[in-house]
Amino acid sequence: MQRLQIITSLVVLAAAALLINRAAADELENDFLKLQGTWTLYYAEWEGSSFLPGASVRLEMNNDRYLLAPNTPSATLGGFALFQMTWPRQINYVPLTGPNAGQMCLGIYSVTGNIQMVCFAPPGQPRPTDFTTFPGSGRMLNVWLKQQ
């Protein structure tokens, strides 16, 4: 009887572990899906200086590609990868065009509802560990609003 209780307990624990892993996988997929679409830059900081860009800067995310400032001469196409099992969640950008083409930029991000926040370092610099910028860091912080 005691052996049956132990086996039952182990089965329940295994089932719970599978559900937790599935929930984590669903959350990962949901982050990827949440990022898809068109975003407008609401707020930005670079090396501790902030600015409000207005509604002119857009970001389009489609699958694992992004297009920054579409339909402008300075448009930048690139790819991205998410690492969502870390905290803060991590993102890597690799521009395919522009002055940093082919160079990986390491960043962190959060996406809640229609707000995406990302802080990233220039190529070759360590990944930020928080959503701050300061003089000499090279870091950029962007807050994006999703378009409906």
N, CA, C and O atoms as a DFTB+ gen file, in Angstrom:
592 C
 N C O
     1  1       0.816      -1.189       0.000
     2  2       0.000       0.000       0.000
     3  2       0.871       1.268       0.000
     4  3       0.605       2.217      -0.737
     5  1       1.916       1.261       0.844
     6  2       2.803       2.418       0.925
     7  2       3.545       2.607      -0.403
     8  3       3.786       3.735      -0.831
     9  1       3.902       1.497      -1.047
    10  2       4.596       1.574      -2.333
    11  2       3.683       2.211      -3.382
    12  3       4.146       3.008      -4.198
    13  1       2.409       1.873      -3.370
    14  2       1.444       2.443      -4.295
    15  2       1.319       3.955      -4.073
    16  3       1.207       4.711      -5.038
    17  1       1.336       4.392      -2.837
    18  2       1.257       5.821      -2.526
    19  2       2.500       6.551      -3.035
    20  3       2.403       7.665      -3.551
    21  1       3.654       5.926      -2.890
    22  2       4.894       6.539      -3.368
    23  2       4.866       6.657      -4.891
    24  3       5.220       7.696      -5.448
    25  1       4.440       5.579      -5.557
    26  2       4.365       5.597      -7.022
    27  2       3.361       6.648      -7.483
    28  3       3.626       7.386      -8.432
    29  1       2.216       6.716      -6.819
    30  2       1.202       7.713      -7.169
    31  2       1.759       9.124      -6.990
    32  3       1.542       9.990      -7.837
    33  1       2.466       9.353      -5.906
    34  2       3.072      10.666      -5.651
    35  2       4.085      11.021      -6.738
    36  3       4.134      12.162      -7.198
    37  1       4.893      10.039      -7.148
    38  2       5.879      10.292      -8.202
    39  2       5.202      10.610      -9.525
    40  3       5.658      11.487     -10.259
    41  1       4.121       9.908      -9.835
    42  2       3.382      10.173     -11.077
    43  2       2.789      11.583     -11.044
    44  3       2.837      12.300     -12.043
    45  1       2.235      11.979      -9.906
    46  2       1.668      13.322      -9.771
    47  2       2.761      14.375      -9.931
    48  3       2.554      15.379     -10.611
    49  1       3.922      14.158      -9.313
    50  2       5.033      15.099      -9.444
    51  2       5.525      15.189     -10.889
    52  3       5.820      16.279     -11.380
    53  1       5.612      14.051     -11.563
    54  2       6.050      14.043     -12.962
    55  2       5.051      14.793     -13.837
    56  3       5.442      15.559     -14.718
    57  1       3.761      14.570     -13.593
    58  2       2.727      15.272     -14.363
    59  2       2.801      16.775     -14.114
    60  3       2.666      17.571     -15.044
    61  1       3.015      17.159     -12.863
    62  2       3.141      18.582     -12.534
    63  2       4.351      19.190     -13.243
    64  3       4.273      20.303     -13.763
    65  1       5.464      18.463     -13.264
    66  2       6.670      18.953     -13.941
    67  2       6.418      19.134     -15.435
    68  3       6.871      20.116     -16.023
    69  1       5.703      18.204     -16.049
    70  2       5.372      18.326     -17.469
    71  2       4.490      19.541     -17.719
    72  3       4.692      20.262     -18.696
    73  1       3.519      19.773     -16.852
    74  2       2.646      20.933     -17.013
    75  2       3.428      22.230     -16.861
    76  3       3.197      23.184     -17.603
    77  1       4.348      22.272     -15.907
    78  2       5.165      23.472     -15.714
    79  2       6.026      23.709     -16.947
    80  3       6.133      24.841     -17.420
    81  1       6.650      22.638     -17.478
    82  2       7.474      22.780     -18.677
    83  2       6.638      23.226     -19.864
    84  3       7.082      24.049     -20.664
    85  1       5.423      22.686     -19.984
    86  2       4.543      23.087     -21.087
    87  2       4.128      24.550     -20.939
    88  3       4.069      25.289     -21.922
    89  1       3.839      24.965     -19.690
    90  2       3.476      26.354     -19.450
    91  2       4.643      27.277     -19.818
    92  3       4.435      28.340     -20.402
    93  1       5.872      26.865     -19.474
    94  2       7.051      27.669     -19.824
    95  2       7.211      27.740     -21.337
    96  3       7.522      28.803     -21.876
    97  1       7.002      26.622     -22.029
    98  2       7.102      26.610     -23.492
    99  2       6.024      27.495     -24.104
   100  3       6.289      28.217     -25.066
   101  1       4.798      27.448     -23.552
   102  2       3.732      28.311     -24.051
   103  2       4.078      29.776     -23.850
   104  3       3.820      30.604     -24.724
   105  1       4.667      30.102     -22.691
   106  2       5.043      31.479     -22.410
   107  2       6.095      31.953     -23.400
   108  3       6.045      33.092     -23.867
   109  1       7.056      31.076     -23.725
   110  2       8.082      31.430     -24.701
   111  2       7.453      31.727     -26.046
   112  3       7.761      32.737     -26.678
   113  1       6.582      30.857     -26.474
   114  2       5.920      31.036     -27.757
   115  2       5.096      32.311     -27.742
   116  3       5.054      33.040     -28.733
   117  1       4.441      32.583     -26.625
   118  2       3.620      33.774     -26.537
   119  2       4.453      35.040     -26.659
   120  3       4.021      35.985     -27.318
   121  1       5.639      35.093     -26.044
   122  2       6.503      36.259     -26.193
   123  2       6.848      36.481     -27.654
   124  3       6.774      37.606     -28.148
   125  1       7.219      35.426     -28.340
   126  2       7.573      35.539     -29.752
   127  2       6.382      36.077     -30.536
   128  3       6.541      36.960     -31.380
   129  1       5.197      35.554     -30.264
   130  2       3.998      36.009     -30.961
   131  2       3.638      37.445     -30.602
   132  3       3.194      38.210     -31.458
   133  1       3.829      37.812     -29.336
   134  2       3.521      39.178     -28.908
   135  2       4.375      40.209     -29.631
   136  3       3.924      41.332     -29.856
   137  1       5.592      39.851     -29.996
   138  2       6.491      40.797     -30.643
   139  2       6.183      41.012     -32.121
   140  3       6.646      41.985     -32.716
   141  1       5.417      40.126     -32.706
   142  2       5.120      40.229     -34.130
   143  2       4.226      41.446     -34.393
   144  3       3.336      41.758     -33.602
   145  1       4.477      42.122     -35.512
   146  2       3.638      43.253     -35.900
   147  2       4.421      44.545     -36.019
   148  3       5.651      44.550     -36.077
   149  1       3.674      45.643     -36.055
   150  2       4.252      46.966     -36.243
   151  2       4.227      47.732     -34.929
   152  3       3.219      47.745     -34.223
   153  1       5.350      48.371     -34.609
   154  2       5.541      49.120     -33.369
   155  2       5.970      50.542     -33.712
   156  3       6.645      50.773     -34.715
   157  1       5.570      51.492     -32.864
   158  2       5.981      52.884     -33.008
   159  2       6.824      53.264     -31.797
   160  3       6.455      52.970     -30.660
   161  1       7.952      53.917     -32.044
   162  2       8.841      54.322     -30.963
   163  2       8.185      55.438     -30.150
   164  3       7.844      56.493     -30.684
   165  1       8.017      55.189     -28.865
   166  2       7.380      56.139     -27.962
   167  2       8.410      56.947     -27.177
   168  3       8.240      58.148     -26.966
   169  1       9.481      56.279     -26.746
   170  2      10.495      56.916     -25.906
   171  2      11.829      56.246     -26.181
   172  3      11.887      55.047     -26.453
   173  1      12.897      57.025     -26.110
   174  2      14.237      56.465     -26.319
   175  2      15.247      57.176     -25.442
   176  3      15.106      58.359     -25.133
   177  1      16.277      56.425     -25.042
   178  2      17.431      56.966     -24.332
   179  2      18.681      56.416     -24.989
   180  3      18.712      55.276     -25.454
   181  1      19.696      57.235     -25.017
   182  2      21.002      56.781     -25.477
   183  2      22.034      57.414     -24.563
   184  3      22.115      58.638     -24.459
   185  1      22.821      56.581     -23.904
   186  2      23.879      57.021     -22.996
   187  2      23.384      58.051     -21.977
   188  3      24.083      59.021     -21.683
   189  1      22.190      57.843     -21.445
   190  2      21.667      58.705     -20.399
   191  2      20.886      59.915     -20.867
   192  3      20.306      60.622     -20.043
   193  1      20.852      60.174     -22.155
   194  2      20.079      61.297     -22.695
   195  2      18.791      60.760     -23.294
   196  3      18.801      59.809     -24.075
   197  1      17.680      61.385     -22.914
   198  2      16.391      60.889     -23.391
   199  2      15.826      61.801     -24.470
   200  3      16.159      62.983     -24.554
   201  1      14.965      61.216     -25.288
   202  2      14.253      62.005     -26.281
   203  2      12.936      61.312     -26.612
   204  3      12.800      60.093     -26.502
   205  1      11.974      62.134     -27.020
   206  2      10.672      61.638     -27.454
   207  2      10.625      61.762     -28.965
   208  3      10.571      62.872     -29.495
   209  1      10.646      60.639     -29.663
   210  2      10.786      60.688     -31.119
   211  2       9.502      61.021     -31.874
   212  3       9.561      61.270     -33.078
   213  1       8.351      61.034     -31.217
   214  2       7.107      61.207     -31.954
   215  2       6.705      59.905     -32.602
   216  3       7.227      58.844     -32.257
   217  1       5.793      59.979     -33.525
   218  2       5.262      58.757     -34.139
   219  2       5.939      58.433     -35.462
   220  3       5.390      57.678     -36.265
   221  1       7.120      58.989     -35.700
   222  2       7.739      58.819     -37.009
   223  2       8.603      57.571     -37.135
   224  3       8.840      57.109     -38.251
   225  1       9.080      57.010     -36.025
   226  2       9.972      55.847     -36.111
   227  2       9.151      54.586     -35.884
   228  3       8.490      54.430     -34.857
   229  1       9.209      53.691     -36.865
   230  2       8.461      52.440     -36.774
   231  2       9.399      51.249     -36.808
   232  3      10.524      51.322     -37.304
   233  1       8.899      50.154     -36.265
   234  2       9.610      48.884     -36.254
   235  2       8.620      47.814     -36.669
   236  3       7.544      47.702     -36.083
   237  1       8.972      47.032     -37.668
   238  2       8.135      45.917     -38.098
   239  2       8.856      44.624     -37.754
   240  3      10.008      44.423     -38.137
   241  1       8.164      43.745     -37.025
   242  2       8.737      42.444     -36.655
   243  2       7.892      41.356     -37.296
   244  3       6.682      41.279     -37.087
   245  1       8.552      40.523     -38.077
   246  2       7.869      39.467     -38.817
   247  2       8.715      38.204     -38.724
   248  3       9.827      38.144     -39.248
   249  1       8.169      37.198     -38.049
   250  2       8.915      35.979     -37.745
   251  2      10.169      36.367     -36.970
   252  3      10.066      37.028     -35.937
   253  1      11.349      35.974     -37.441
   254  2      12.583      36.318     -36.714
   255  2      13.349      37.453     -37.398
   256  3      14.563      37.579     -37.237
   257  1      12.632      38.273     -38.158
   258  2      13.231      39.419     -38.861
   259  2      12.619      40.714     -38.350
   260  3      11.477      40.741     -37.890
   261  1      13.391      41.775     -38.440
   262  2      12.866      43.095     -38.110
   263  2      13.265      44.075     -39.199
   264  3      14.280      43.900     -39.873
   265  1      12.453      45.101     -39.357
   266  2      12.741      46.191     -40.271
   267  2      12.514      47.482     -39.496
   268  3      11.383      47.809     -39.137
   269  1      13.572      48.196     -39.246
   270  2      13.527      49.449     -38.504
   271  2      13.429      50.589     -39.492
   272  3      14.183      50.636     -40.465
   273  1      12.508      51.510     -39.254
   274  2      12.299      52.692     -40.094
   275  2      12.010      52.307     -41.550
   276  3      12.698      52.754     -42.467
   277  1      10.971      51.464     -41.749
   278  2      10.644      51.079     -43.131
   279  2      10.273      52.300     -43.970
   280  3       9.806      53.314     -43.452
   281  1      10.491      52.178     -45.263
   282  2      10.160      53.227     -46.239
   283  2      10.956      54.519     -46.021
   284  3      10.495      55.605     -46.373
   285  1      12.143      54.394     -45.443
   286  2      13.029      55.553     -45.302
   287  2      14.406      55.166     -45.834
   288  3      14.720      53.979     -45.921
   289  1      15.231      56.150     -46.191
   290  2      16.581      55.840     -46.680
   291  2      17.446      55.146     -45.625
   292  3      18.394      54.441     -45.970
   293  1      17.124      55.341     -44.342
   294  2      17.956      54.737     -43.290
   295  2      17.370      53.434     -42.753
   296  3      17.750      52.989     -41.670
   297  1      16.456      52.821     -43.490
   298  2      15.844      51.560     -43.048
   299  2      16.912      50.504     -42.781
   300  3      17.874      50.368     -43.537
   301  1      16.726      49.758     -41.692
   302  2      17.664      48.704     -41.319
   303  2      16.919      47.392     -41.201
   304  3      15.952      47.279     -40.448
   305  1      17.373      46.404     -41.948
   306  2      16.820      45.057     -41.903
   307  2      17.737      44.201     -41.056
   308  3      18.958      44.351     -41.106
   309  1      17.155      43.303     -40.277
   310  2      17.982      42.423     -39.462
   311  2      17.214      41.235     -38.942
   312  3      16.032      41.057     -39.237
   313  1      17.907      40.420     -38.159
   314  2      17.302      39.259     -37.533
   315  2      17.427      39.364     -36.028
   316  3      18.248      40.119     -35.509
   317  1      16.594      38.591     -35.328
   318  2      16.673      38.593     -33.874
   319  2      16.373      37.211     -33.338
   320  3      15.713      36.401     -33.990
   321  1      16.867      36.955     -32.142
   322  2      16.605      35.699     -31.437
   323  2      16.305      36.033     -29.984
   324  3      16.929      36.919     -29.400
   325  1      15.351      35.321     -29.406
   326  2      14.945      35.535     -28.021
   327  2      15.503      34.443     -27.131
   328  3      15.616      33.288     -27.542
   329  1      15.848      34.812     -25.918
   330  2      16.264      33.871     -24.882
   331  2      15.406      34.180     -23.667
   332  3      15.771      34.998     -22.822
   333  1      14.265      33.518     -23.592
   334  2      13.219      33.891     -22.659
   335  2      13.274      33.157     -21.327
   336  3      12.485      33.457     -20.431
   337  1      14.173      32.216     -21.177
   338  2      14.253      31.471     -19.922
   339  2      15.190      32.155     -18.937
   340  3      15.499      31.596     -17.885
   341  1      15.640      33.347     -19.265
   342  2      16.526      34.107     -18.392
   343  2      15.757      35.297     -17.830
   344  3      14.698      35.660     -18.341
   345  1      16.288      35.891     -16.793
   346  2      15.685      37.114     -16.284
   347  2      16.774      38.135     -16.035
   348  3      17.701      37.826     -15.286
   349  1      16.735      39.304     -16.595
   350  2      15.700      39.703     -17.541
   351  2      15.822      38.914     -18.844
   352  3      16.870      38.346     -19.149
   353  1      14.745      38.893     -19.588
   354  2      14.735      38.145     -20.846
   355  2      15.713      38.781     -21.821
   356  3      15.889      39.999     -21.852
   357  1      16.345      37.924     -22.616
   358  2      17.419      38.386     -23.491
   359  2      17.009      38.332     -24.953
   360  3      16.221      37.485     -25.374
   361  1      17.566      39.260     -25.704
   362  2      17.349      39.312     -27.147
   363  2      18.680      39.657     -27.814
   364  3      19.451      40.468     -27.301
   365  1      18.933      39.044     -28.944
   366  2      20.107      39.353     -29.751
   367  2      19.624      39.892     -31.085
   368  3      18.763      39.294     -31.730
   369  1      20.181      41.027     -31.497
   370  2      19.888      41.618     -32.796
   371  2      21.114      41.489     -33.678
   372  3      22.242      41.661     -33.216
   373  1      20.892      41.185     -34.951
   374  2      21.977      41.204     -35.934
   375  2      21.474      41.985     -37.139
   376  3      20.709      41.451     -37.942
   377  1      21.895      43.252     -37.279
   378  2      21.507      44.012     -38.462
   379  2      22.124      43.392     -39.712
   380  3      23.285      42.982     -39.707
   381  1      21.347      43.331     -40.761
   382  2      21.846      42.806     -42.029
   383  2      22.231      43.924     -42.984
   384  3      22.892      43.696     -43.997
   385  1      21.804      45.148     -42.642
   386  2      22.140      46.333     -43.433
   387  2      22.582      47.431     -42.473
   388  3      22.428      47.302     -41.259
   389  1      23.127      48.503     -43.018
   390  2      23.518      49.641     -42.187
   391  2      24.941      49.532     -41.677
   392  3      25.664      48.602     -42.032
   393  1      25.346      50.484     -40.839
   394  2      26.750      50.562     -40.398
   395  2      27.189      49.392     -39.510
   396  3      28.381      49.089     -39.456
   397  1      26.272      48.737     -38.824
   398  2      26.639      47.599     -37.960
   399  2      26.266      46.252     -38.578
   400  3      26.106      45.266     -37.860
   401  1      26.127      46.205     -39.883
   402  2      25.707      44.978     -40.563
   403  2      26.580      43.796     -40.165
   404  3      27.808      43.871     -40.208
   405  1      25.928      42.709     -39.779
   406  2      26.622      41.478     -39.427
   407  2      27.168      41.431     -38.012
   408  3      27.719      40.407     -37.608
   409  1      27.035      42.500     -37.251
   410  2      27.560      42.549     -35.887
   411  2      26.422      42.374     -34.886
   412  3      25.415      43.080     -34.954
   413  1      26.582      41.440     -33.965
   414  2      25.528      41.143     -32.992
   415  2      25.469      42.199     -31.894
   416  3      26.490      42.598     -31.334
   417  1      24.250      42.638     -31.602
   418  2      23.982      43.544     -30.487
   419  2      23.218      42.754     -29.431
   420  3      22.178      42.167     -29.729
   421  1      23.722      42.734     -28.206
   422  2      23.105      41.988     -27.121
   423  2      22.188      42.907     -26.328
   424  3      22.534      44.053     -26.041
   425  1      21.004      42.386     -25.975
   426  2      20.064      43.214     -25.245
   427  2      19.183      42.415     -24.314
   428  3      19.261      41.188     -24.239
   429  1      18.342      43.147     -23.607
   430  2      17.302      42.575     -22.761
   431  2      15.989      43.216     -23.178
   432  3      15.979      44.304     -23.754
   433  1      14.880      42.542     -22.886
   434  2      13.591      43.084     -23.307
   435  2      12.501      42.652     -22.335
   436  3      12.668      41.734     -21.532
   437  1      11.389      43.347     -22.443
   438  2      10.151      42.911     -21.807
   439  2       9.017      43.315     -22.744
   440  3       9.094      44.335     -23.429
   441  1       7.993      42.521     -22.762
   442  2       6.809      42.850     -23.561
   443  2       5.589      42.550     -22.706
   444  3       5.368      41.421     -22.266
   445  1       4.802      43.602     -22.484
   446  2       3.600      43.492     -21.673
   447  2       2.480      44.208     -22.413
   448  3       2.525      45.421     -22.615
   449  1       1.482      43.444     -22.809
   450  2       0.394      44.050     -23.568
   451  2       0.917      44.648     -24.854
   452  3       1.559      43.968     -25.654
   453  1       0.634      45.947     -25.049
   454  2       1.080      46.609     -26.280
   455  2       2.334      47.463     -26.064
   456  3       2.606      48.378     -26.841
   457  1       3.096      47.159     -25.006
   458  2       4.327      47.896     -24.721
   459  2       5.524      46.950     -24.765
   460  3       5.553      45.924     -24.085
   461  1       6.494      47.316     -25.571
   462  2       7.755      46.564     -25.663
   463  2       8.878      47.497     -25.190
   464  3       8.981      48.640     -25.635
   465  1       9.698      46.995     -24.298
   466  2      10.841      47.768     -23.833
   467  2      12.089      46.932     -24.108
   468  3      12.134      45.739     -23.806
   469  1      13.092      47.576     -24.681
   470  2      14.332      46.870     -24.996
   471  2      15.511      47.785     -24.683
   472  3      15.489      48.980     -24.979
   473  1      16.533      47.199     -24.080
   474  2      17.770      47.922     -23.793
   475  2      18.902      47.087     -24.384
   476  3      19.028      45.903     -24.074
   477  1      19.716      47.694     -25.227
   478  2      20.788      46.915     -25.840
   479  2      22.088      47.698     -25.886
   480  3      22.115      48.928     -25.841
   481  1      23.153      46.936     -25.977
   482  2      24.509      47.483     -26.028
   483  2      24.994      47.482     -27.477
   484  3      24.484      46.722     -28.300
   485  1      25.973      48.326     -27.792
   486  2      26.538      48.302     -29.141
   487  2      27.302      47.000     -29.373
   488  3      27.637      46.298     -28.419
   489  1      27.577      46.678     -30.629
   490  2      28.312      45.452     -30.932
   491  2      29.623      45.367     -30.136
   492  3      30.351      46.349     -29.998
   493  1      29.897      44.169     -29.621
   494  2      31.133      43.931     -28.893
   495  2      31.084      44.295     -27.423
   496  3      32.040      44.038     -26.692
   497  1      29.988      44.887     -26.977
   498  2      29.842      45.274     -25.571
   499  2      28.995      44.244     -24.835
   500  3      28.192      43.546     -25.455
   501  1      29.167      44.141     -23.500
   502  2      28.377      43.161     -22.747
   503  2      26.897      43.502     -22.723
   504  3      26.496      44.660     -22.842
   505  1      26.107      42.462     -22.566
   506  2      24.654      42.601     -22.497
   507  2      24.263      43.410     -21.253
   508  3      24.802      43.166     -20.173
   509  1      23.339      44.365     -21.384
   510  2      22.848      45.075     -20.194
   511  2      22.187      44.090     -19.224
   512  3      21.669      43.051     -19.632
   513  1      22.214      44.429     -17.967
   514  2      21.544      43.609     -16.952
   515  2      20.330      44.329     -16.374
   516  3      19.575      43.764     -15.582
   517  1      20.154      45.590     -16.784
   518  2      18.975      46.354     -16.363
   519  2      18.607      47.334     -17.478
   520  3      19.347      47.490     -18.450
   521  1      17.481      47.978     -17.330
   522  2      16.961      48.871     -18.356
   523  2      17.398      50.314     -18.098
   524  3      16.567      51.214     -17.978
   525  1      18.715      50.517     -18.015
   526  2      19.257      51.855     -17.796
   527  2      20.309      52.166     -18.846
   528  3      20.919      51.276     -19.438
   529  1      20.499      53.465     -19.055
   530  2      21.597      53.934     -19.894
   531  2      22.362      54.974     -19.075
   532  3      21.810      55.581     -18.157
   533  1      23.612      55.171     -19.409
   534  2      24.414      56.170     -18.711
   535  2      25.549      56.596     -19.634
   536  3      25.934      55.848     -20.533
   537  1      26.087      57.797     -19.415
   538  2      27.150      58.309     -20.285
   539  2      28.313      57.314     -20.417
   540  3      28.797      56.759     -19.431
   541  1      28.739      57.113     -21.656
   542  2      29.861      56.228     -21.932
   543  2      29.488      54.764     -22.086
   544  3      30.337      53.952     -22.457
   545  1      28.237      54.405     -21.810
   546  2      27.829      52.998     -21.881
   547  2      27.569      52.528     -23.310
   548  3      27.707      51.342     -23.610
   549  1      27.196      53.447     -24.182
   550  2      26.803      53.061     -25.536
   551  2      25.425      52.434     -25.590
   552  3      24.923      52.142     -26.675
   553  1      24.807      52.222     -24.441
   554  2      23.493      51.560     -24.387
   555  2      22.382      52.440     -24.945
   556  3      22.423      53.668     -24.873
   557  1      21.388      51.756     -25.504
   558  2      20.187      52.423     -25.979
   559  2      18.980      51.731     -25.357
   560  3      18.920      50.503     -25.297
   561  1      18.029      52.523     -24.898
   562  2      16.771      52.034     -24.345
   563  2      15.650      52.535     -25.242
   564  3      15.556      53.732     -25.515
   565  1      14.806      51.629     -25.697
   566  2      13.661      51.995     -26.524
   567  2      12.387      51.468     -25.900
   568  3      12.347      50.336     -25.418
   569  1      11.351      52.279     -25.907
   570  2      10.023      51.853     -25.498
   571  2       9.124      51.995     -26.728
   572  3       8.980      53.083     -27.284
   573  1       8.528      50.885     -27.138
   574  2       7.719      50.815     -28.345
   575  2       6.260      50.558     -27.976
   576  3       5.968      49.852     -27.010
   577  1       5.346      51.141     -28.757
   578  2       3.908      50.884     -28.612
   579  2       3.437      50.121     -29.844
   580  3       3.731      50.508     -30.975
   581  1       2.714      49.053     -29.620
   582  2       2.229      48.230     -30.731
   583  2       1.065      48.922     -31.422
   584  3       0.171      49.469     -30.778
   585  1       1.100      48.883     -32.749
   586  2       0.014      49.438     -33.545
   587  2      -1.101      48.419     -33.700
   588  3      -0.844      47.224     -33.851
   589  1      -2.310      48.882     -33.665
   590  2      -3.456      47.960     -33.780
   591  2      -3.810      47.665     -35.202
   592  3      -4.747      46.910     -35.461
